[in-house]
Amino acid sequence: MMNYKNKKIYVAGHNGMVGSAIMRALQKNGYENLITKSFTELDLRRQSDVEKFFRQEKPEIVIVAAAKVGGILANNTYRAEFIYDNLMIEANLIHASYLNNTEKIIFLGSSCIYPKLAPQPLKEEYLLSGYLEFTNEPYAIAKIAGIKLCENYFRQYGCNFISAMPTNLYGPNDNFDLQTSHVLPALIRKFHEAKTQELSSVTIWGTGKPLREFLYVDDLAEAIIFMMESIDAKNLYNLGITHLNVGSGKDISISDLANLVAQIIGFKGKIEYDLSKPDGTPRKLMDVSRINSLGWKYKTELEEGIKLTYEWFLKNSVKN
Ligand code: GFB
């Protein structure tokens, strides 16, 4: 295993839920040579600014946790922004890394890269084997392009650029905005507000039938450090795969998830379903046997992770 402790690591997107968890994990694991830039200091969609930053800083390792992200409605509403911003961010970071001899990239994507109706659990090989889910097609296409950039910078230039595909993530620093968030932070906020305002019911989106897999973001951060330290492009691409799935390998229906969140928060009223909102993909359970056999496994069970996230929400987001 290569010693990366003194390497200069640039975490792109360090203020987001994923980037901030990676920063915490790096610091906890003794990494000290970390560089970051906030959005106001560096707009990653601007190629010349990104290249200037790389020429000045010459990061040795780059972790691409910068992205435009959101839940099902945000993906479906801001379709142009989701494809444009993500394509620009990743193309600029990956190409600038190549130009400046960055030793390694870990590029982060999402389980929505897989076809809508792919067999379950989703194996890495199922990429590009069928049609994508319409609501998040722009985001998925951008993330697939990121995977393919890494793969082909390896194939043409020999760059050690690899990709991680996490399942649906949640945890501290998540977005709790009810219109643009993912389901878990939305449920935490809805049930919390219903409890404090003594409402008799909470409305959730869709039928409640879709199945989703969830991973606590600090577990994902450990997986990224594991991949940085132990997985190289040649191991991955020579296996015939382009990325590693990162998840818990367990899923739950949205209605069961809503019941679990209601129970943790202590909401005793009714759950209603807004059928005008989309369900999205019926199921996207990752096959995580590959990363498990290589040496990483998730630690935080869903119930514990929701409790930790609710505690964070109470401390940080509640104004009343
Ligand atoms: O988390 P979520 O927005 O994203 O929605 P996806 C998951 C499921 O929860 C969908 C339902 O079936 C939603 O209809 N749901 C129920 C809710 N109530 C709510 C609510 O109040 N808010 C939200 N947001 N959902 C995203 C992709 O898909 O997953 C992204 O659009 C990305 O591209 C991300 O891949 C991980 O799992 O459907």
Residues whose N, C-alpha, C, O or C-beta is under 5 A from the ligand:
A	BS01	GFB	G70 G71 I72 N75 S110 C112 N136 Y139 N168 L178 S181 H182 V183 A186 I204 W205 G206 P210 I254 P278 D279 G280
